[in-house]
Amino acid sequence: MEITFYKYQGAGNDFVLIDNREGNVSLSTAQVAQICDRHFGVGADGLMYLQHSQDADFEMVYFNSDGNESTMCGNGGRCIAAFAHRLGAAGTSMRFMAIDGMHEATINTDGTVALQMQDVTDITFAGTYEILDTGSPHYVQWVTDTGAIDVFATGRSIRNEDRFQPKGINVNFVSRKGDTLVIRTYERGVEDETLACGTGVTAAAIVSAGRNTGRFDIPVKAVGGDLRVTFEKQEATNATHIVLTGGAQFVFKGSIDVA
């Protein structure tokens, strides 16, 4: 079966996107993993279908590189918004359905994509780390120097702790450099460090406000690029009006024969 695909990346977080508005593509877990394989496939952190929706401009269906359908992906959401605009499936402002509900996105005049995220209703503060769900579950650990962390070994260990099973958790290591957060992330499903994680960046930005309330605008530097998160906090343990903004670039179009 030959499949036409489009490759996109947002802050180095890369994805294979498939226009599946006619519903003709139904890949198995093994086939998704094959396409995402960096040695024997296209290579990507994840794969997405852009599908028809009766209630929105389109529906986003996201799979991790291990082939399993997963929870919300923030950079993936920004990339699929750019993809939808390229296809003519949406204008510069759009609404789309994802696994965690409805999202709005805007293609800005500078080419960046602003993605509205779901509200955060519960933040666990535990001293040296926080836990929250920004569409995907995240563990945020504060460190002095992200460059000194063995993200693969330490992240994998935390991700597989018994208390987070059976699904595991994404693990972020975050430090401050002036007004900017610096972040590295171990992603479940990819089972490795990724160059950026949109829901992880969002989580880090929100908990960086601590128990303070108000409106916040937080720049975040991931390994693969710069992102920005704006949000409001009316209480210490929640956040609303969350918007993740950053670049989302088309890389190439191709086709692959999937067995």
N, C-alpha and C positions, 0 to 999 in steps of 0.2 A: 504494500500500500504506500503510494507516494503522497506525502503531505507537504503543502506549502506552509512555510513559517516565516515569522519576522523576529529578528533579534533586537532587543532593547536593553539599555542599561540605565540605572539611576544611581549615581554615586558609586559606580562599580558593581552594584548589585544587579546581576544580569539574568535575563529571562527570555525564554522562547514563547512567542505569542502566536496563537492560531485563531483565525477568523472562523468561528464555528456557528455563525448565525443561522445556517441552514441545518445544523444538527447532524452533519454527516460524519463527524469525527468522534470516535469513542475509543480512546487508547487504554490499554491495560496498565496496571502498575508497572510491570516489567518494561513495557514500551516507553512510558514516560521516563523511567530511569535510564533507559537506553539512549533516548534523545538528549537527556541532560548530562550524560557521561562526557567528561572533558577529554577523554582519550579516544573513545569509540563512537561518540555521537556529536551533536552540535556543541554541547557544553553550556551549562547554565546552572544558576542557583535554584531555578524553578521553572515551571511551565504553566501557561494560562490559556484557557479558552475565553474568547469573547463571544458570548452567546446572546440570542434574542431574549428580550424581557418585555412582558406586557405592561409592566409598571414603571419602567425606567428606560433610559436610552439603550442600556445593554446590561448583561449580567457578567460578572467576573467569577470564573471558577479557577482556583489556584491549587497547584500541586507542588510539593517540595521535590527536590532533585532525587529523593529516594523513591519517587513514584506515587506517594500517598497524597490524597487530597488533604489540604491543611487549613489552618485558620488564616486570618487576615494578614496580608503582606502590604505594608505601607508603601515601599518603593515599587512593588508590583502594581499597586493601585495607581500610582502616579504614571507608571509606564503604560498601563493599559488605557489610561485616559488619553495619553498622547497617541497611542495606537488607534483608538476609536476616532479621534479627530482626523488622523491621517486617512482612515478608511472612509470618512464622511458619515460615520455612524453617529457622530455627535458634533455639536458646535464647540466653541471655546469654553462654554459653561455646560456642565452635564450632570446627570444623576445616574448612578449605577448601583445595582444590587450586588452585594458580596455575601460571604458566609455569615458575617456578623451584622448584616443589615444594610440599609441604604446609605450611600455616600454621595457627596457632591464634590466635584473637581472643577478647577478653572485653569485653562492654559493662559498664562500671563504673557504680556507683550514682549518680555525678555526671554521667552521660551521656557521658563520654569513652569512647573505644575504645582498648584496648591491643592492639597487633598484634605477634605474635612474628615476627621477621625471620629469614632464613637466616643461618647462621654466615658470617663473613668469614674467608677462609683466606689472603689475601695482600694486604699493604699495601705500596705502593711509596713510600718517603720520598725526596723529591728537593729538600729544602731549603725553597724557597718554596711548594711545592705537594706534594700527595699524590694517588695514584691508587689506587682500590679499587673493588670490585664489591659492592654491597649489594642485589643482585637486579637492579640496573641499573648500568652503569659510570659512575663519577664522578671528576671532576678537582676537587680542592679547593684553591683558592688563598687564602692568607692576605693580608689587606689591612688598612690602618690604619683606613679609613673606607669601609664598603660604600656609603654615600650618594654618594661621590665617583666611583664606578665606572660607566662606560658599559656596563651589563650586556649590552645587545643587541649592540653592536659588538665588545667584547672577548670576550664569551662565544661569539659566532658564529665569530670568528676561531679560537679555541682548538678549538671543536667540530669545525671543518673542517680542522684540521691533518692532513697526510698520514699521520702515524703512527697516527691514530685511525680511519682509513678501512678498510673502506667504511661502517661503521655509525655512526661518530662517537661522541661522548661528551657527557655532561651536565657542565656547568661551574658550579661554586659559588664564590662570593666570600664569605669569612667573616672576621669580626673578633670580638674579645672585648670585652664590656662587663661588667666585674666577673666574676661566675661564669657569666654567660649568653653564649651565642654569638649573634651576629647574622648572618643569612645572606640572600643573594640568589642566585637560580639561573636560568641559561639552560638550558632543556630542549630536547633534540633531539626531533624529532617534532612538538612544538609550534612549534619554531623561534622562540622568543621567551622573554622572562622570564615566569615564572609566579609567582603570589603565594606559593606554597609548593611544595616537592617533598619527599615523605616519605623516599624513598631518599637524596636529597641531604642532608636534615637528619640522617639516620642516619649517612651517610658523614662529615659534618663533625664530629658528636659523637664518633665513634670515633677519628678522627685527632687530635682535640683533646687526647686523652690522651697523644699522642706515643708514646714507646717504653715508657712506664710500664705496669705490670701491676697488677691488682686489680679491684675492682668500682667502676663509675662511674655517676653519675646526673647527666645533663647537660641543663639547660634551654636551649632554642633558640628564638630569636625570628625568625620569618619575616615577610615583608612582610604576609601575610594573617592571622597569628595565632601563638600560642605552642604549642610542642610540647615533648616531653621524651623523652629516649632513655636507657635503662638498658642496661648490658652488662657483660661480664666480659672481661678480657684476661689470659691465662696466658702469652702470648708477645707480643713487640713487634708482630709482623706478622699477628696474628689476633685475632678477637673472637667471643665466644659469648654465648648467653642474651640476645640483643638484643631489646629491646621498644621499640616506638615508640608513644607515647601522646599523644592530643589529641582535640579535638572533631571530630565528624562529624555534620553537620546536614542534615536533609531540608529542601529549599527549596520545591519544588512538584512536582505531578504534571500531566502533560499528554499530548497526542497530536499526532503530526505525520504529514502525508501525504508519503511519500518516493517520489519518481519513480524 
